Amino acid sequence: MPLEAAVSPVSERVDELNRIYAHHSAASVLEHALRDPLVGRTALLSSFGAESVVLLHMVSVIDRTTPVLFLDTEMLFPETLEYQRDVATALRLTDVRVFGPDRDLTFVNDPNSRLHVTNPDACCAMRKSEPLKRALAPFEAWVTGRKRVQGGKRTALRFFEADGENRMKINPLAHFSHADIEDYLQNNRLPRHPLVSKGYASIGCAPCTTKVAPGEDARAGRWRGLDKSECGIHLVNGQTVRRFSEART
């Protein structure tokens, strides 16, 4: 671990990094984050979803040996799994690490793969939060694709933020608009997730993802009909930003 990352509190390093890189571009923020000793060992978390290829491409240009963490919840669309393999190959990413849920836990708690119906928060915790905890264990920081335009608690998103007391999150695309994403995809001729053309604007687990109507918010198709907007892997001030829903029968 770099000395700076070991000695300085995360909150202080986050404030300093946001001051230093306040006016940098997304690619510049990412490049410096992967090399700045104030950050420490860093991995990119990618869902290989609708817009994920933007950050994956940036990483491939800056340093394709960067660890890329992919959570296979075992509830993903087949198209996502195929897209993950194709994109990793096309961008020549050399360190893609796939993590899945603990089979003993799924056998006991979700033997029929129906937990998402009765308790979606518990399903996300088992299939996403727990595997992510294992995946992030070796790292002091992780890169996400979150953006301010996604709304909710993300509207004030900064490039760097504390993730508990010992780790930070990096959001290079924090200021990207929908037009910026589209321009980047087109200018770099990047492959689209095959479900985007079928009406899926934000893609997660198959049972909890639906198509969106024209003009509808992209994340409206995630957990439709539930008082839930996040899977629970992102924290704000140490608290999960999802709201627990009533269990359904």
N, C-alpha and C positions, 0 to 999 in steps of 0.2 A: 504494500500500500504506500502511495506517495506520502512523504512526511506531512505536507500541507493537509492532506485529507485525513491523516491520522490525528493531527493535533487540533486543528480549528473546528469548532462546532459547525454542523451542517448549516444551521440558520445563518451564521455569519458568512460562510462561503457562498451560500445562495445569494445573499444580498450583494456581495462583492462581484460575483459573476454577472448578475443582472445589471449592475452598474457598468461593468466593463463592456459587455456585449449588447447593451440596450439598443444600439442603432445598427447592429449587424444583420446581414441577410440570414435566411434560414440555413443555407449551406455553410455559411461562415460560422454560425453558432454551432452547428453539428461538428464541423471540422475542429474547431477549437475545443469543444467539449470532449472529443475523443482523445485530445492530446494535453489538455490543461491539467497540471498536477493538483489544482484545487478541486478537480472533479473526482479523480481516482479511476479505478477499473470500471469500464462502462460496457453495457450490452444494449442492443436494440430489441425491444419487445415488438413483435409484429403479428397481427392477426391474419396477414395476407388477405385482407378484405378489399373493399371497393376502392380505397385510396392508398392502401399500404405501399404500393409499388413506388410512390414518390420518395418516401424516406429510404426504402430499400435501394433505389437507384442512387440516391445521394451517398449512401454508405458504400455502395460498390465502387463509386468514383473516388471517394476519399480513402477508404481502406476496406477492401473486401474481406479481410480477415477478421473484421469486427464480429464478435459473437452475436448471432441473431437468435432470439428465443421465440419459439412457436409453441403455443398451447393447443394441443390436440385434445379437445374435450370429449372426444368420441361421440359427439353429437353434431359435428360439423357437416355441411353440405359436401357431397362427394366432389363437387366442382371446386370447392375451396382446397381440398387436399391435393387435387391434381394441379391447381393453379400454384400452390405452394411449391410443389416439386418443379414445375416448369419455370417459374420466376427465379428460384434459387439457381437453377442450371443456367438460365439465360444471362443472369447478372454475375455468374461465376462467384457466388458467395461461398466461402470456404469453411464457414463455421456455423452452420445452422443446427441448433439444438432443439429437439422436439421433446416436450414434456407432456405427460398425460396424467389423469387422475389415478390415485392409488386403487388398484383393482380390488383389494380387500374392502376398502371403504365403499366403492360402488356396489360390490356384491351384497354388503350388509344393508346399506342405506338406499340403494336404488336398483334392486335386482331386476325390475321390469322396465327400467329406463323411463319412469313416469314421474320422478320427483319434481321435474320442472312444472308439472301441472298442479301438484299439491303444495309445493313450497319452492318457488323459483329461486329465492335467495339462498336457500340451503343447497340447491343444485349448483348455483354459481360458485358458492364457497367451496364445494367439494371438487368441482370440475375445473375451476379457474384459479381461485384465490390460493388454495393449498398447493397446486402445482407451481404457481408463480413464486410462492415463497421458497420452494426448493430451487427453482431456476435462478432466482436472484441471489441466492446465498453467497456466491463468490464475488459479488460485485458491490461497488460503492455507489453506483449510479445506473439509471436505465433511461433509455430514450423512448418517448411515446409519440404518437401521431396526433395527439389532441390539438384542437384549434378553438379559438374564441368564437368563431362563427357557428360552432355546434351548440351554443347557447347554454342555458342553465348556469351551473356553477363554473362553467368554463369561460364565461364572458370576460373575466378579469385575469385569465391565464397569463403567466409570465414564462419566459424562456427557461428559467431555472426555479425549482421549488423544492422545499424539504419534503422528504418522504419518511416521516418519523425522525428519530434522533441520529440515525446512523447511515442514512442513504438519501440521495436526492434524485429527482426526476428532471429530465430535460425535454423541453417541448419546442423543437426547432420550428415547427409549423404553426406556432401559436398565433401568428398574425396573418397566416395565409387565408385568403378568401376562396370561395368556390371557384371563381374565375382563375385565381392563381393555380389552383390544383389542376384545372382543365388545361391551362396553358402549359404547365409543366409536363403533363401527360402527352399532349400533342407535340410539343417541341422536341421531346426526347423519344417519341414514338414508342411509348411503353405499352405493354400488353394489359388489356383491361380484364378485370375479373369477369368471367363469362356470365355471371348472374346479373351484372349491371344492365346489360341490354335487355334483360327480361323484367326489369322494373324494381330490382332490389338496389336501394341506394346505400344502405348500411347493413353489413352482412356479419351475422354472428352464428350462433347455433341454429340448426335448421328448425327445431320445434318452436323457437322463440323469435323467428325472423319472418316478416311478411313483406310483400311488395308495398310500395308507396304510390299514392295517386299523384298525378301531375299537380305541382304547386305545393304538395305536402312536404313537411320537414323531413329531411333524410332519415333521422332517427325515429320517426313516427312508426316505422316498421319494426322496431325492437320492443319486445314485450308489450305488444299492442293490447290495450284494454287494462293494463295493470298500472298501479301507481309506482312505477319502477322505470328508471332511465339509465341506470348503470349496472354493470355486472358485479361491482364491489371491489375490483382490483385497484381502483384509484381512491386515494384518501385526501381529505381536506382537513388540515389541522389534526391529523391523526384519526379522523373519523371517516367511516365509509360514507360516500355521498349518495348511495342508494337509500331508498326508503323501504322498510320492510312491509310487504303486502300481506293481506289476510290470506291464509292458506285456502286453496280452492279444492273442491271435491269433484 
